[in-house]
Amino acid sequence: MFKTRITEMLGIEYPIIQGGMMWVSCPELVAAVSNAGGLGILVSAAYATKEDLRDDIKKTKSLTDKPFGVNLSLFPSMMALPNEEYIEVIVDEGIPMVETSGIRSPEEYLPRLREGNVKVIHKCAASRHAKKAEEVGVDAVTVVGMENGGATGMLDVGTFVLIQAAAKAISLPLIAGGGIVDARGFVAALALGAEGVVIGTKFMATHEAPLHQNFKEWLLRSKETDTVLVMRSIGNTHRAIKSPIASKLLDMEARNAPLEELQTIIGGSHSEEVLKEGKLDAGVGMAGQAVGLIDKVVSVKEVIDKIIEGAREIVPRLEKIITPT
Ligand SMILES: Cc1cc2nc3c(=O)[nH]c(=O)nc-3n(C[C@H](O)[C@H](O)[C@H](O)COP(=O)(O)O)c2cc1C
């Protein structure tokens, strides 16, 4: 039933992808998503050295024999990322898929990845960037609407419009995300022209996500109106959960505070402390508007099974409405 160009390309059962998430993508989560029929993604930028990345790739392989991917960051970063070295490991370890994301196009890395038989799916937040990715020769494109958690881009196009605009702009297989948590979002994305979905925020509220209980409970009590866009003043907009420290950051941005001052909140490992140590006032905690649709911490398998079961109920119900007897 779920045969799309994405399932075929990646050799997965369901077109459900766990987007690479800094501080969240760990071998246990990634393997759980792949074992449940989707595709999990590690984040190369989370590793100080290529050998650290290799260790977690090996650990993930010990937990699943299914395909999984690695995210390669093209975002501006305080320290230059050793992407060429990460690619060496990715190719060496036979990783079948890389999710590139960021402001730059992945063009410079394509020859080496192609030579290593790695499929490249570029994630972006605008239909024109999707078109550019198609032109430079990626294998598929992911678009995420501004509802999403983590980086949202600067253009503020919502998922509903963005999927259709991107589907019109490109002929490559399209994956879509931003606010998808369940079967309804999944079916809607497919209806709008996507052949797969990417999910982030919802996978943070799972048993397998390596996050502190305080943070997971914060996700559960947050409403869809409880997020804000931070870091826009430095061209690197991220969606975070509202909090006193997020407001403090916005105040700094509103008065054009220098980067060094912003760094006291966004630098170092402050966000990691929020997510992993549950110190909710240590920094900003990234999440999408989808937090308002999450009320329980469940297993990864439950998330994916429910999406598939739900889709199988929704589609016949829609058929009845669309084709009245
Ligand atoms: C805590 C957090 C960290 C993230 N880190 C990254 C990252 O390092 N690289 C990336 O490409 N996307 C990152 N994302 C975005 C996700 O991969 C995914 O595209 C997004 O979460 C999908 O939207 P949703 O949160 O509405 O499901 C992150 C998202 C969250 C919530």
The ligand as a Gaussian input file, in Angstrom:
#p B3LYP/6-31G(d) Opt

LIG

0 1
 C       15.377000      19.496000      18.843000
 C       15.470000      19.509000      17.357000
 C       16.717000      19.464000      16.764000
 C       16.828000      19.459000      15.371000
 N       18.060000      19.402000      14.818000
 C       18.196000      19.371000      13.471000
 C       19.478000      19.243000      12.875000
 O       20.497000      19.169000      13.551000
 N       19.542000      19.220000      11.506000
 C       18.420000      19.301000      10.734000
 O       18.521000      19.260000       9.517000
 N       17.189000      19.400000      11.278000
 C       17.052000      19.436000      12.615000
 N       15.802000      19.480000      13.174000
 C       14.604000      19.444000      12.283000
 C       14.078000      18.014000      12.090000
 O       15.023000      17.186000      11.456000
 C       12.794000      17.992000      11.240000
 O       13.053000      18.535000       9.961000
 C       11.664000      18.794000      11.884000
 O       11.653000      18.550000      13.273000
 C       10.324000      18.400000      11.270000
 O        9.290000      19.182000      11.783000
 P        8.422000      18.797000      13.097000
 O        9.325000      19.103000      14.261000
 O        7.265000      19.690000      13.022000
 O        8.088000      17.352000      12.999000
 C       15.662000      19.507000      14.565000
 C       14.406000      19.538000      15.177000
 C       14.294000      19.539000      16.547000
 C       12.931000      19.556000      17.161000

